[in-house]
Amino acid sequence: MKQLGNYALGEWVAGTGKSATLLHAVTGAPIAEASSGGLDFRAMAEYARTVGGPTLRTLTFHQRALLLKALAKYLMERKELFYALSAATGATKSDSWVDIEGGIGTLFAYASRGRRDFPNETFHVEGPQEVLSKGGTFAGRHICVPLEGVAMHINAFNFPCWGMLEKLAPTLLAGVPCIVKPATSTSYLTELMVREMIASKILPEGAMQLICGSAGDLLSHVTEQDAIAFTGSAATGQMLKESRAVVAHSVRFNMEADSLNCSILAPDAAPGTEEFGLFIKEVLREMTTKAGQKCTAIRRTIVPAGMLEDVVRALTVRLKKTTIGDPAVEGVRMGPLVSAGQVRDVAAAAARIREAGEVVFGGGDFQVVGADRDKGAFFGPMLLVCHEPLGRSEPHDIEAFGPVNTVMPYATLDEAIELAKRGRGSLCGSLFTGDASIARKVVLGVASYHGRLMVIDRSSAQESTGHGSPLPNLVHGGPGRAGGGEEMGGARGVLHYMQRTAVQGSPSMLTAITREWSAGSAKRLDAVHPFRKTFDELQIGDTHITGTRTITLDDIVAFANLSGDRFYAHMSDDEARTNGVFTGRVAHGYFIVSAAAGLFVDPALGPVLANYGMERLRFTKPVYPGDTIGVRLTVKQKTAKDTPEGGIPQGVVEWDVEVSNQDSEAVALYSILTLVRK
């Protein structure tokens, strides 16, 4: 039998002492042994901090993003290896797709975001400059730098690939090494993927380590620079969060716990409507996907009292058609639970929930296709009804982590909202309605108790990713019972592993520290127009002061005719004065931007290749006929770009633009981005 390896201190090592025997979920046959005995957890943590961390921190966000992209491509080329072993967890092909390709897709998503949302720097400057003094000589910026510790990832058994990769992607992008501790029961699949990752030699040494087996005293070695991310039961998460060393060092602890998620059927989504059909389909899918072993699965189905029988009937019809068995057999729609222990736990929890209601489907014998029901970890879908959900606590407090769902009726929308909140904090909730006013009331009523809400009507259903699908763009987490944490969420997930620090000083000092020009800092004036300089020749603070242009009434009329913008304030003195904002006819803001470009652009062929975009445009003061404008153009930031094969070496230059009038008052402020040849 295979002995799973642990990857520690730069090498694969077998655990010693007592091992856990890991069983095939379908056949019950032993497939691997796992042990972390003999590992020096203190040394592993220190190795990450002293070897992996320093190397990752020398890389820029863009370089780290390219590592993620390369790793994702490497794993995708080997995905069939993972699919073959994933079957042992009881997953169907579609279950495995979410776990394997969904996880790899998260690497791709963060690789893209790392180059789009973060600079080609080792740190991140967040938010605008804050002026802290009347004269502008004292200011502040916020910077985010990588933590100098290690991220410890403790994952659940249900998604051995995705659960690892959704934490790994933002952590490595932030520049922090990690130690991965998968749930032991399915760690054989995590171990296989990690072996491929290490064999690729894409990640720097020390960036990643793996523990297959017990985490031992790992958390007793945390420091104030470390972070912990946990996925699993609320009880286990709370125990870990209260660990002495975690509390003593104020260690960042992100918990994503299983929760009693709900789906609400709105009163307008009556039987016969598309929304009703979509609701039934989604509840069934969330009960049977991964055999209900999802932290986001629908556990509570909240429906109008008058539709209770219709919902139960529709779900029962579909559940009867659900084929349970070996996922390798054609037609099987739901596989087993992950282990016999889970079967016992789910059965015990379901029995407690039954005290508050009645079983309307399941709970007895069921057929298994292509496997021995007694040897595999099979559990049939179970649908219950709680007729008095406001008077009973069981469906709102007890979670059966499997294909178990409780239907509960409501009389009013306020009751539905109250029932949704009885879960005391959920990862996600969903609402099926075609009525926007209902959607607004329910979403605003339950949002404080949910990490994510999905509202489905017939217009969005076809492209919806579903109730139970966390996405790297959006936060995954929830308040209260759900753990109070957030994972992914785009840039938020990366910043969780970084220290946000407020830096105060003179604008020139802030510019030197951040490599981003701060208003009020020294300008570099040069007789050579900055558009004549290559990307490498341009320096932060390079400034061009333009000549001036007087805006005339003819300019305003010509722009109105050219653009078609004949807004009254541009066309009539009398009407412009009546709105209380202007003292007379005013120039178009977009004309001022265009006229400014005419002042600062050097038109001849040169290093500037294209206008890449405009950001943060604000019109701060109106421009009237007879006003004279001038422009200050300053290099604010430079971002090098990789050169595609056969392409022109180039970078992105962000220019700070201030358009002022004859009284030196700013009338427009913005940034423009240009592609500049290296």
PyMOL commands that set and color helices and strands:
alter all, ss='L'
color gray80, all
select helices_A, chain A and resi 41-58+61-77+79-89+93-117+162-174+184-200+218-221+234-241+244-248+274-292+305-320+340-354+394-397+413-421+436-449+461-463+480-482+491-495+507-514+530-532+553-563+568-571+573-578+589-600
alter helices_A, ss='H'
color red, helices_A
select strands_A, chain A and resi 2-3+5-8+11-14+20-23+30-34+124-131+139-146+151-154+178-181+208-210+227-232+252-257+261-265+298-304+358-361+382-385+404-410+429-432+453-456+475-478+485-488+498-505+524-525+542-550+608-619+628-640+650-660+666-677
alter strands_A, ss='S'
color yellow, strands_A
deselect
rebuild
show_as cartoon
